[in-house]
């Protein structure tokens, strides 16, 4: 591909990634509870999981775009940025998770009662807070990757960020065919469906562990 064609191809990938991220966000906000009911997930587990996923939904467009830019960078034989930026996302996610899950009480248990009242009064959001932290780290990674691919000299030959280009439908169509069962596809979609049974079993195990933990806590 010529350099302009490469830029158009990356733009098409980014457009598809953003569209799929928005679709995933919509599904996480609307379709989770009906699926949990079909899977017979215990109500308590389903409620917490749905709260987490509803918050994570806001990060789905971001992480989809990050993956597109990561693939672009890897294709340019420049793989280290994805590693370092993923570590940045992890560094953001860990403290954000702790603060948003446990709130002010968690901070007091770590740093003592000398903390300002504003921090001590932070609410504990539980699973929903965990989802917010995850979405925040997703967008942090996306912004970092976008800035790096815009300013990194190794990417200047492609001119990815030097002008707005509409993705061409022919390129988008090729991307959509890949991963869908049909001619010239690699059948990623059906392959991923094979993991559903394992997910159901893991959900049941997690529910049993939570019930056992609750019973042990009450007994003590």
VOBA-1610 file (N, C-alpha, C; in pm, whole numbers, padded with zeros to 5 digits, always signed):
BEGIN
Unk+00082-00120+00000Unk+00000+00000+00000Unk+00086+00125+00000Unk+00040+00228-00071Unk+00108+00357-00066Unk+00080+00423+00069Unk+00157+00527+00100Unk+00137+00593+00230Unk-00002+00651+00245Unk-00059+00719+00143Unk-00198+00768+00158Unk-00296+00654+00179Unk-00273+00541+00110Unk-00363+00426+00127Unk-00352+00368+00268Unk-00231+00369+00321Unk-00214+00321+00458Unk-00291+00409+00556Unk-00284+00539+00538Unk-00357+00630+00626Unk-00506+00606+00617Unk-00557+00584+00493Unk-00699+00557+00476Unk-00738+00425+00540Unk-00649+00325+00531Unk-00678+00195+00592Unk-00686+00207+00744Unk-00592+00280+00803Unk-00595+00300+00947Unk-00719+00377+00988Unk-00758+00477+00908Unk-00880+00552+00937Unk-01002+00462+00933Unk-01004+00369+00838Unk-01116+00275+00829Unk-01120+00184+00952Unk-01002+00136+00994Unk-00996+00052+01113Unk-01045+00129+01236Unk-01000+00254+01249Unk-01041+00335+01364Unk-01191+00359+01363Unk-01248+00383+01244Unk-01392+00406+01234Unk-01471+00282+01275Unk-01428+00167+01227Unk-01495+00042+01263Unk-01481+00016+01412Unk-01361+00039+01466Unk-01338+00017+01609Unk-01428+00106+01693Unk-01438+00234+01655Unk-01521+00326+01731Unk-01667+00287+01724Unk-01713+00246+01606Unk-01853+00205+01590Unk-01882+00080+01674Unk-01791-00017+01670Unk-01812-00139+01748Unk-01803-00110+01898Unk-01717-00016+01936Unk-01709+00022+02077Unk-01838+00084+02125Unk-01897+00171+02043Unk-02026+00231+02078Unk-02136+00126+02087Unk-02134+00030+01994Unk-02232-00078+01998Unk-02215-00163+02124Unk-02091-00194+02158Unk-02066-00271+02280Unk-02112-00195+02404Unk-02089-00064+02405Unk-02135+00017+02518Unk-02286+00013+02531Unk-02355+00023+02418Unk-02502+00019+02420Unk-02552-00116+02471Unk-02488-00223+02427Unk-02531-00356+02471Unk-02504-00377+02620Unk-02392-00326+02668Unk-02361-00340+02810Unk-02459-00261+02896Unk-02512-00154+02843Unk-02607-00072+02919Unk-02749-00128+02915Unk-02782-00208+02814Unk-02922-00247+02794Unk-02947-00397+02798Unk-02849-00478+02760Unk-02877-00620+02737Unk-02820-00712+02843Unk-02753-00657+02943Unk-02683-00743+03039Unk-02780-00821+03127Unk-02875-00753+03187Unk-02966-00821+03280Unk-03049-00930+03212Unk-03106-00907+03093Unk-03177-01018+03026Unk-03088-01139+03002Unk-02961-01116+02968Unk-02869-01228+02947Unk-02843-01301+03078Unk-02823-01226+03185Unk-02802-01289+03316Unk-02922-01372+03357Unk-03041-01323+03326Unk-03161-01400+03360Unk-03167-01530+03281Unk-03128-01525+03154Unk-03125-01647+03074Unk-03021-01745+03126Unk-02914-01693+03181Unk-02807-01777+03235Unk-02834-01822+03378Unk-02946-01776+03436Unk-02981-01811+03574Unk-02874-01766+03674Unk-02818-01650+03649Unk-02720-01594+03743Unk-02794-01549+03869Unk-02744-01579+03987Unk-02811-01535+04111Unk-02832-01384+04109Unk-02948-01338+04158Unk-02981-01195+04151Unk-02876-01104+04212Unk-02820-01142+04326Unk-02721-01056+04391Unk-02597-01040+04304Unk-02552-01151+04245Unk-02434-01145+04157Unk-02467-01067+04031Unk-02586-01091+03977Unk-02626-01022+03855Unk-02633-00871+03875Unk-02685-00831+03990Unk-02699-00688+04017Unk-02563-00619+04025Unk-02469-00678+04098Unk-02335-00621+04110Unk-02263-00622+03976Unk-02277-00731+03903Unk-02210-00742+03774Unk-02266-00641+03674Unk-02397-00623+03676Unk-02460-00527+03585Unk-02416-00385+03617Unk-02401-00354+03746Unk-02354-00221+03786Unk-02212-00198+03734Unk-02127-00299+03749Unk-01990-00289+03700Unk-01987-00268+03549Unk-02062-00350+03477Unk-02060-00343+03330Unk-02123-00214+03277Unk-02222-00161+03349Unk-02282-00035+03305Unk-02182+00079+03312Unk-02090+00073+03408Unk-01985+00175+03417Unk-01876+00150+03315Unk-01838+00024+03296Unk-01736-00012+03198Unk-01780+00029+03057Unk-01910+00031+03033Unk-01962+00065+02900Unk-01907+00197+02848Unk-01886+00293+02938Unk-01836+00423+02894Unk-01692+00415+02843Unk-01622+00310+02879Unk-01485+00296+02833Unk-01470+00213+02706Unk-01578+00149+02660Unk-01567+00060+02545Unk-01526+00131+02416Unk-01584+00247+02383Unk-01535+00315+02262Unk-01387+00349+02271Unk-01343+00387+02390Unk-01203+00422+02408Unk-01111+00303+02390Unk-01143+00190+02453Unk-01054+00075+02443Unk-01056+00017+02302Unk-01168+00028+02232Unk-01173-00018+02093Unk-01080+00067+02006Unk-01083+00197+02026Unk-00994+00285+01951Unk-00848+00261+01989Unk-00823+00234+02116Unk-00686+00203+02159Unk-00634+00079+02088Unk-00717-00023+02077Unk-00674-00146+02010Unk-00644-00121+01863Unk-00722-00034+01799Unk-00695-00002+01660Unk-00560+00069+01645Unk-00534+00166+01733Unk-00408+00238+01728Unk-00292+00147+01768Unk-00317+00056+01859Unk-00213-00039+01897Unk-00176-00128+01780Unk-00275-00177+01708Unk-00248-00261+01591Unk-00172-00182+01485Unk-00208-00053+01468Unk-00136+00033+01374Unk+00011+00046+01414Unk+00035+00070+01543Unk+00172+00084+01592Unk+00250-00047+01576Unk+00186-00159+01609Unk+00253-00288+01592Unk+00286-00313+01445Unk+00193-00273+01357Unk+00217-00290+01215Unk+00331-00206+01163Unk+00362-00098+01233Unk+00476-00014+01197Unk+00605-00065+01263Unk+00599-00187+01319Unk+00713-00250+01385Unk+00759-00167+01505Unk+00660-00113+01576Unk+00688-00029+01692Unk+00596-00077+01804Unk+00640-00182+01875Unk+00552-00251+01970Unk+00566-00206+02114Unk+00674-00139+02148Unk+00695-00102+02288Unk+00593-00001+02340Unk+00547+00096+02259Unk+00450+00192+02314Unk+00327+00125+02373Unk+00276+00020+02309Unk+00157-00047+02362Unk+00186-00106+02499Unk+00306-00160+02517Unk+00344-00217+02647Unk+00347-00109+02755Unk+00419-00001+02728Unk+00434+00104+02829Unk+00301+00173+02858Unk+00222+00194+02756Unk+00093+00261+02777Unk-00002+00168+02853Unk+00006+00038+02829Unk-00075-00056+02907Unk-00035-00053+03054Unk+00093-00039+03080Unk+00139-00028+03218Unk+00091+00102+03282Unk+00085+00209+03203Unk+00029+00335+03253Unk-00118+00316+03290Unk-00191+00247+03203Unk-00332+00219+03233Unk-00347+00138+03361Unk-00258+00042+03381Unk-00262-00038+03504Unk-00232+00049+03626Unk-00134+00138+03612Unk-00097+00227+03723Unk-00211+00321+03759Unk-00292+00358+03662Unk-00409+00442+03688Unk-00522+00359+03747Unk-00536+00237+03698Unk-00649+00153+03736Unk-00641+00107+03882Unk-00523+00071+03930Unk-00511+00015+04064Unk-00554+00114+04172Unk-00496+00234+04179Unk-00541+00326+04285Unk-00685+00374+04264Unk-00724+00392+04137Unk-00861+00435+04112Unk-00960+00330+04161Unk-00928+00204+04138Unk-01014+00096+04186Unk-01028+00102+04338Unk-00917+00116+04406Unk-00923+00113+04552Unk-01006+00228+04606Unk-00981+00348+04553Unk-01052+00466+04603Unk-01202+00457+04575Unk-01236+00416+04453Unk-01378+00415+04415Unk-01454+00296+04473Unk-01386+00186+04495Unk-01454+00070+04554Unk-01478+00091+04704Unk-01372+00132+04777Unk-01380+00139+04923Unk-01407+00278+04977Unk-01389+00381+04894Unk-01421+00517+04936Unk-01333+00567+05049Unk-01389+00660+05127Unk-01314+00721+05235Unk-01270+00623+05342Unk-01352+00524+05372Unk-01316+00426+05474Unk-01190+00350+05434Unk-01179+00317+05306Unk-01060+00248+05260Unk-00936+00334+05270Unk-00949+00463+05241Unk-00835+00553+05253Unk-00792+00570+05398Unk-00890+00577+05486Unk-00858+00590+05629Unk-00785+00466+05679Unk-00827+00349+05633Unk-00760+00226+05676Unk-00615+00221+05628Unk-00585+00290+05518Unk-00448+00292+05466Unk-00364+00402+05529Unk-00420+00522+05537Unk-00341+00639+05574Unk-00376+00697+05711Unk-00478+00644+05775Unk-00513+00693+05907Unk-00615+00807+05903Unk-00657+00851+06019Unk-00764+00951+06031Unk-00715+01094+06008Unk-00587+01110+05977Unk-00534+01246+05954Unk-00572+01300+05816Unk-00637+01220+05735Unk-00676+01264+05602Unk-00779+01376+05610Unk-00783+01465+05513Unk-00886+01569+05511Unk-01027+01510+05509Unk-01121+01581+05565Unk-01259+01531+05572Unk-01316+01504+05434Unk-01275+01583+05335Unk-01325+01563+05199Unk-01294+01423+05148Unk-01173+01377+05175Unk-01133+01243+05132Unk-01200+01135+05216Unk-01215+01162+05345Unk-01277+01063+05433Unk-01424+01040+05401Unk-01488+01139+05340Unk-01630+01129+05311Unk-01659+01076+05171Unk-01556+01034+05098Unk-01579+00978+04965Unk-01665+00852+04977Unk-01766+00838+04892Unk-01854+00720+04901Unk-01785+00594+04851Unk-01822+00483+04908Unk-01775+00352+04859Unk-01874+00302+04754Unk-01829+00292+04631Unk-01919+00259+04520Unk-01918+00111+04483Unk-01831+00034+04543Unk-01831-00109+04518Unk-01802-00144+04373Unk-01882-00238+04321Unk-01861-00286+04183Unk-01878-00174+04081Unk-01971-00083+04106Unk-01991+00029+04015Unk-01866+00117+04010Unk-01805+00140+04125Unk-01681+00218+04129Unk-01568+00148+04057Unk-01563+00016+04067Unk-01463-00061+03995Unk-01479-00041+03844Unk-01604-00039+03798Unk-01630-00016+03657Unk-01589+00124+03612Unk-01614+00223+03697Unk-01573+00360+03665Unk-01421+00368+03652Unk-01349+00305+03745Unk-01203+00306+03740Unk-01152+00238+03614Unk-01215+00128+03576Unk-01175+00057+03455Unk-01197+00143+03332Unk-01313+00207+03322Unk-01342+00294+03208Unk-01244+00411+03203Unk-01212+00467+03319Unk-01117+00578+03326Unk-00980+00536+03275Unk-00934+00417+03315Unk-00804+00369+03270Unk-00806+00340+03120Unk-00919+00294+03068Unk-00931+00269+02924Unk-00911+00397+02844Unk-00979+00504+02887Unk-00966+00631+02816Unk-00827+00692+02835Unk-00766+00668+02950Unk-00629+00715+02972Unk-00534+00651+02871Unk-00548+00521+02851Unk-00465+00451+02754Unk-00490+00501+02612Unk-00616+00525+02581Unk-00649+00571+02446Unk-00590+00708+02418Unk-00606+00799+02512Unk-00552+00934+02493Unk-00400+00929+02482Unk-00337+00848+02566Unk-00191+00837+02560Unk-00145+00780+02426Unk-00215+00679+02376Unk-00178+00618+02248Unk-00202+00715+02133Unk-00310+00791+02139Unk-00338+00889+02034Unk-00230+00997+02031Unk-00192+01046+02148Unk-00088+01149+02154Unk+00046+01095+02104Unk+00075+00971+02140Unk+00204+00915+02099Unk+00209+00893+01948Unk+00102+00839+01890Unk+00102+00816+01745Unk+00097+00947+01668Unk+00048+01052+01730Unk+00046+01182+01663Unk+00183+01249+01665Unk+00256+01236+01777Unk+00381+01308+01793Unk+00505+01224+01765Unk+00490+01091+01767Unk+00606+01006+01744Unk+00658+01018+01601Unk+00788+01039+01587Unk+00845+01059+01454Unk+00835+00936+01366Unk+00829+00817+01427Unk+00824+00695+01348Unk+00694+00683+01269Unk+00590+00758+01310Unk+00461+00749+01243Unk+00438+00862+01141Unk+00529+00954+01132Unk+00505+01071+01047Unk+00490+01036+00899Unk+00550+00926+00857Unk+00541+00891+00715Unk+00400+00854+00671Unk+00317+00812+00767Unk+00180+00771+00733Unk+00084+00890+00736Unk+00117+00995+00809Unk+00032+01116+00818Unk-00108+01082+00868Unk-00112+01001+00973Unk-00242+00956+01023Unk-00326+01069+01078Unk-00264+01163+01151Unk-00338+01268+01220Unk-00328+01403+01150Unk-00286+01404+01025Unk-00263+01532+00957Unk-00379+01575+00869Unk-00491+01517+00887Unk-00609+01557+00810Unk-00720+01456+00829Unk-00843+01506+00826Unk-00959+01418+00842Unk-00990+01347+00711Unk-01007+01216+00716Unk-01040+01138+00597Unk-01157+01046+00630Unk-01252+01040+00539Unk-01365+00949+00556Unk-01321+00809+00520Unk-01353+00710+00601Unk-01316+00573+00565Unk-01392+00527+00441Unk-01324+00449+00357Unk-01386+00398+00236Unk-01462+00270+00268Unk-01582+00257+00213Unk-01668+00144+00245Unk-01604+00011+00207Unk-01526+00008+00099Unk-01463-00117+00058Unk-01369-00167+00167Unk-01293-00074+00228Unk-01204-00113+00336Unk-01279-00155+00461Unk-01387-00084+00491Unk-01469-00119+00608Unk-01532-00256+00589Unk-01579-00283+00468Unk-01641-00412+00438Unk-01543-00527+00460Unk-01419-00509+00417Unk-01318-00613+00438Unk-01296-00639+00587Unk-01293-00531+00664Unk-01272-00547+00808Unk-01389-00620+00875Unk-01511-00593+00828Unk-01628-00657+00888Unk-01637-00804+00851Unk-01589-00837+00730Unk-01593-00977+00688Unk-01499-01061+00772Unk-01381-01004+00804Unk-01285-01076+00887Unk-01345-01094+01027Unk-01352-01218+01070Unk-01408-01244+01202Unk-01552-01287+01200Unk-01616-01285+01085Unk-01755-01329+01073Unk-01756-01455+00987Unk-01833-01552+01026Unk-01839-01677+00952Unk-01889-01651+00811Unk-01814-01692+00713Unk-01851-01671+00574Unk-01730-01684+00484Unk-01746-01658+00355Unk-01633-01670+00262Unk-01520-01575+00299Unk-01399-01625+00292Unk-01278-01545+00314Unk-01267-01490+00456Unk-01334-01550+00551Unk-01322-01503+00689Unk-01240-01603+00768Unk-01197-01563+00887Unk-01122-01656+00972Unk-01203-01702+01092Unk-01333-01674+01090Unk-01428-01733+01186Unk-01394-01702+01332Unk-01348-01579+01360Unk-01323-01542+01500Unk-01451-01541+01581Unk-01561-01493+01520Unk-01687-01484+01593Unk-01733-01617+01649Unk-01752-01719+01566Unk-01792-01850+01619Unk-01692-01907+01717Unk-01565-01879+01696Unk-01464-01929+01789Unk-01483-01871+01928Unk-01514-01741+01937Unk-01532-01679+02068Unk-01656-01732+02138Unk-01758-01774+02061Unk-01879-01827+02123Unk-01851-01956+02199Unk-01742-02024+02165Unk-01709-02147+02235Unk-01674-02123+02382Unk-01642-01997+02416Unk-01604-01965+02555Unk-01726-01940+02644Unk-01846-01935+02588Unk-01964-01900+02668Unk-01989-02003+02778Unk-01976-02131+02744Unk-02001-02235+02844Unk-01905-02221+02961Unk-01780-02190+02932Unk-01682-02170+03039Unk-01719-02049+03124Unk-01766-01943+03060Unk-01809-01824+03134Unk-01924-01855+03229Unk-02018-01935+03184Unk-02132-01973+03269Unk-02083-02051+03391Unk-01991-02145+03370Unk-01938-02225+03481Unk-01862-02137+03581Unk-01782-02043+03528Unk-01707-01955+03617Unk-01801-01865+03698Unk-01909-01820+03635Unk-02007-01739+03707Unk-02069-01817+03822Unk-02102-01944+03796Unk-02160-02027+03901Unk-02060-02049+04015Unk-01934-02071+03981Unk-01831-02089+04085Unk-01814-01963+04168Unk-01814-01847+04100Unk-01799-01721+04172Unk-01916-01699+04268Unk-02037-01734+04223Unk-02154-01719+04310Unk-02142-01808+04433Unk-02096-01932+04415Unk-02080-02023+04528Unk-01976-01970+04627Unk-01867-01914+04574Unk-01764-01859+04661Unk-01815-01740+04741Unk-01894-01654+04677Unk-01949-01539+04747Unk-02045-01581+04858Unk-02127-01681+04828Unk-02221-01729+04930Unk-02146-01790+05047Unk-02042-01869+05017Unk-01964-01931+05124Unk-01892-01824+05207Unk-01841-01724+05141Unk-01773-01616+05215Unk-01869-01541+05305Unk-01988-01512+05252Unk-02088-01442+05333Unk-02128-01523+05454Unk-02146-01655+05435Unk-02183-01742+05547Unk-02072-01747+05652Unk-01946-01752+05606Unk-01833-01757+05699Unk-01823-01627+05778Unk-01846-01514+05707Unk-01838-01383+05774Unk-01945-01368+05881Unk-02066-01413+05851Unk-02173-01405+05949Unk-02146-01496+06068Unk-02088-01614+06038Unk-02060-01708+06147Unk-01955-01659+06243Unk-01859-01582+06189Unk-01754-01530+06276Unk-01797-01406+06351
//
